[in-house]
Amino acid sequence: MSAPFPLLEDTATWIKYRRKLCLSCTAACCSLPVEVTMEDLVRMELIDTFDLEESAKRVAKRLKKAGVIEHFYQKKGLFTLTRLANGDCLYLDQTSRRCTIYEKRPDTCRNHPLVGPRNGFCAFVAKESAPVSG
C-alpha cells in the first residue's frame, strides 16, 4: 500500500519538527505504518490485560480477523495497524484529520517525530488553507 502523499516515504523531503507544526498539517504522518505492541493494544482497549498472557500470534489472528491490524511481525512481537484504502490510519478522522483515539494512541504516535524513520523531522504536508506556523 503506498502513501497518499507522493514524497511521504522519502524522508529526505521531511522538514525539521517545530512546536505547533501539527496545527497546519494534513496529518501526513498518520498514513505511515503504525507499529504497536501488546501494551499499546491494551491502552487502545483492543485487548484486555489478561490477553497479555496469551500468545501474541493468537492475538494477531483475532485482531486481523476484526480488521484492526494488517500485519504481525512475530520476530519483533510488533503489530501494524490497519490502514484505509487511501493509506490513512484506521483511527484518523477523515474530516477533521485528527486522531480519534488520541488519549489512548500507541507509543509510536506519542513519540513521533522524536523517534521514527528520521528523528526530529516530520512528513509535514500543509493544509491548503493553513499557513505554516512556528
Secondary structure as GFF3:
##gff-version 3
##sequence-region A 1 134
A	DSSP	three_ten_helix	11	13	.	.	.	ID=ss1
A	DSSP	beta_strand	15	16	.	.	.	ID=ss2
A	DSSP	three_ten_helix	21	24	.	.	.	ID=ss3
A	DSSP	three_ten_helix	28	31	.	.	.	ID=ss4
A	DSSP	beta_strand	35	36	.	.	.	ID=ss5
A	DSSP	alpha_helix	38	43	.	.	.	ID=ss6
A	DSSP	three_ten_helix	49	53	.	.	.	ID=ss7
A	DSSP	alpha_helix	56	65	.	.	.	ID=ss8
A	DSSP	beta_strand	69	73	.	.	.	ID=ss9
A	DSSP	beta_strand	78	81	.	.	.	ID=ss10
A	DSSP	three_ten_helix	102	104	.	.	.	ID=ss11
A	DSSP	alpha_helix	107	111	.	.	.	ID=ss12
A	DSSP	beta_strand	121	122	.	.	.	ID=ss13
###
